[in-house]
């Protein structure tokens, strides 16, 4: 279903026959998947096809978790290698890539994880050697993150060694961006109190610009991505002072 959403988002409108042919699925399968996606209000069913609701519609977290899994695993491992093994506080924003980092931190000891993500908090509870602090806030169902003033106040009240920030877009012109402005303010509070910040984003996010800025590039120390990222855009990001690490080549 993610492939259908990507196709409709890229073209604006796709007929059922074109969808089935391009994705190598039967018309019956395409019709069934379109019905499910329309029920979730992720696209609009039309006679003989589907139309995008809007450009840049945010995927629910349960669907985002199916995309670019190999790249995200490599990014998570490379990021975890940058975290001290003991006595360190790490702030994690929500997202599938940051959730992968949480899993990769399982071998660490005496880490404190500060997060506004219900998904990440649930993962960390599997590792008793890791302490978790959750923010308060209003729950966003799309990302399963707590946002707003209560979340911002929690991040502002603690000092962390490393903030690990997921993103919907990273570019030299717009910095680190996400789809929701309230989520952006919450994550900005997280970055503001961190001694250093690592952005984790697969190559599809590089060069993209989402609605709301979470951070300027001058607040970012590392960008961990993969070699599918646009090389020209990565050079621009390096020129802004960010250390870029390609997790599948280094």
C-alpha positions in Angstrom: 0.0 0.0 0.0 2.9 2.4 0.6 3.9 2.0 -3.1 0.3 3.0 -4.1 0.5 6.1 -1.9 3.9 7.0 -3.4 2.6 6.6 -6.9 -0.5 8.6 -6.4 1.4 11.4 -4.5 3.9 11.6 -7.3 1.4 11.9 -10.1 -1.6 13.4 -8.5 -4.0 11.0 -10.2 -3.5 7.4 -11.3 -6.0 5.1 -13.1 -6.6 1.6 -11.7 -5.2 0.0 -14.8 -2.0 2.1 -14.8 -1.5 1.3 -11.1 -1.9 -2.4 -11.5 0.5 -2.4 -14.5 3.2 -0.3 -12.9 3.2 -2.0 -9.5 2.7 -5.6 -10.9 -0.5 -6.3 -9.0 -3.9 -7.4 -10.1 -6.7 -4.9 -10.6 -8.6 -6.7 -7.7 -5.7 -6.1 -5.3 -5.3 -2.5 -6.4 -9.0 -1.9 -5.9 -9.0 -3.5 -2.4 -5.9 -1.5 -1.3 -7.4 1.7 -2.6 -10.5 1.1 -0.5 -8.4 0.7 2.6 -6.4 3.8 1.9 -9.5 5.8 1.1 -11.1 4.7 4.4 -7.9 6.0 6.2 -8.3 9.3 4.3 -4.9 9.0 2.7 -6.2 9.4 -0.8 -9.5 10.0 -2.7 -11.1 7.2 -4.7 -12.3 8.2 -8.1 -14.1 6.4 -10.9 -11.4 4.0 -12.2 -8.6 5.3 -10.1 -7.4 7.5 -7.2 -6.4 11.1 -6.6 -3.9 12.5 -4.0 -5.5 14.4 -1.1 -2.6 16.9 -1.1 1.1 17.0 -1.9 3.3 15.9 0.9 0.6 14.1 3.0 2.1 12.6 6.1 2.1 8.8 6.3 0.9 7.2 9.5 3.8 5.7 11.5 2.6 2.2 10.9 3.0 2.6 7.2 6.3 4.6 7.3 7.9 1.7 9.2 7.8 -0.4 6.0 9.9 2.0 3.9 13.7 1.9 3.4 14.2 -0.6 6.1 17.7 -1.7 5.2 19.0 1.9 5.1 17.3 2.7 8.4 18.9 -0.3 10.1 22.4 0.8 8.9 21.8 4.4 10.0 20.6 3.2 13.4 23.7 1.1 14.0 26.1 3.9 12.8 24.3 6.4 15.1 24.4 4.1 18.1 28.2 3.8 17.6 28.5 7.5 18.3 26.9 7.3 21.7 29.1 6.7 24.8 28.5 3.2 26.2 27.8 4.4 29.8 26.4 7.3 31.8 25.0 9.4 29.0 21.6 11.1 28.4 20.1 10.8 25.0 17.0 12.6 23.7 15.1 10.9 20.9 12.3 12.4 18.8 9.7 10.1 17.3 10.0 8.3 13.9 10.9 5.0 12.5 14.6 5.8 12.1 15.0 7.0 15.7 13.1 3.9 16.8 15.8 1.9 15.1 18.4 3.9 17.0 16.6 3.0 20.3 16.9 -0.7 19.4 20.5 -0.3 18.5 21.3 1.2 21.9 20.4 -2.1 23.7 24.0 -2.9 24.2 24.7 0.3 26.1 24.7 0.6 29.9 23.3 3.3 32.3 21.9 5.4 29.5 19.0 7.7 30.1 16.6 8.0 27.2 14.4 11.1 27.1 11.6 10.9 24.5 8.2 12.1 23.6 7.5 9.0 21.5 5.2 6.3 22.8 6.8 3.9 20.3 10.3 4.5 21.6 9.3 4.4 25.2 7.7 1.0 24.7 10.9 -0.3 23.0 13.2 1.0 25.7 11.2 -0.8 28.4 12.5 -4.1 26.9 16.0 -3.1 28.0 16.1 -2.7 31.9 19.6 -1.3 31.8 18.2 1.8 30.1 16.3 4.4 32.0 13.4 6.2 30.2 11.9 9.6 30.9 8.7 10.5 29.0 7.5 13.9 28.3 3.9 14.9 28.8 1.9 16.5 26.0 -0.9 16.0 23.5 -0.8 12.8 21.5 -0.5 13.0 17.7 -2.0 9.9 16.3 -0.1 10.1 13.0 3.3 9.9 14.7 2.4 8.6 18.2 4.4 11.5 19.7 3.5 13.8 22.6 3.7 17.4 21.5 2.9 20.9 22.8 3.8 23.0 25.9 4.1 20.0 28.3 6.5 18.2 26.0 8.5 21.4 25.4 8.8 22.1 29.1 10.1 18.6 29.8 12.8 18.9 27.1 13.7 22.4 28.4 14.0 21.1 32.0 16.7 18.4 31.3 20.2 18.4 30.0 21.1 15.8 27.5 24.4 14.9 25.9 23.0 13.9 22.5 19.7 14.7 20.8 18.8 12.3 18.0 16.4 13.9 15.6 14.3 12.3 12.9 13.1 14.4 10.0 10.8 14.5 7.0 13.2 16.8 5.1 16.8 17.9 5.4 18.1 20.6 3.1 20.8 23.3 3.0 18.1 26.0 2.4 15.5 25.1 4.9 17.4 23.1 7.6 15.6 20.1 9.3 11.9 20.1 8.7 8.8 18.1 9.5 5.1 18.0 8.5 3.6 19.4 11.7 4.3 22.8 13.2 3.5 21.7 16.8 5.8 18.7 16.5 8.5 21.1 15.1 8.3 23.3 18.2 8.6 20.4 20.5 11.6 19.0 18.7 13.2 22.4 18.6 13.0 22.5 22.4 14.8 19.2 22.5 17.6 20.4 20.3 18.1 23.6 22.2 19.1 21.9 25.4 21.4 19.2 23.9 25.2 19.4 23.9 25.2 18.0 20.4 22.5 17.0 17.8 22.5 14.1 15.3 20.0 14.1 12.5 19.1 10.6 11.2 17.4 10.5 7.8 17.4 8.0 4.9 18.4 9.3 1.5 14.9 10.0 0.3 14.6 12.8 2.9 17.7 14.7 1.7 16.8 17.8 -0.3 13.2 17.6 0.7 11.5 20.5 2.5 8.4 19.8 4.8 6.1 22.4 6.3 7.8 23.4 9.6 11.4 23.9 10.6 12.7 22.0 13.6 16.3 23.2 13.5 18.7 25.3 11.5 21.7 23.5 10.1 24.1 25.4 12.4 22.5 23.6 15.4 23.3 20.2 13.8 26.6 18.3 14.4 26.0 15.1 12.4 23.8 14.0 9.6 23.6 10.2 9.4 22.1 9.1 6.0 22.9 6.6 3.2 24.4 6.8 -0.3 21.1 7.1 -2.0 21.0 10.7 -0.9 21.5 13.5 -3.5 25.2 14.1 -3.6 25.0 17.7 -4.6 22.6 18.5 -1.7 24.9 16.6 0.7 27.8 18.8 -0.4 25.7 21.9 0.4 24.9 20.5 3.8 28.6 19.8 4.5 29.4 23.4 3.5 27.0 24.6 6.2 29.3 22.9 8.8 27.5 19.6 9.3 29.5 16.4 9.4 27.8 14.0 6.9 28.1 10.2 7.5 27.0 7.7 4.9 26.0 4.7 7.0 26.3 2.2 4.1 29.8 3.2 3.0 31.7 4.2 6.2 
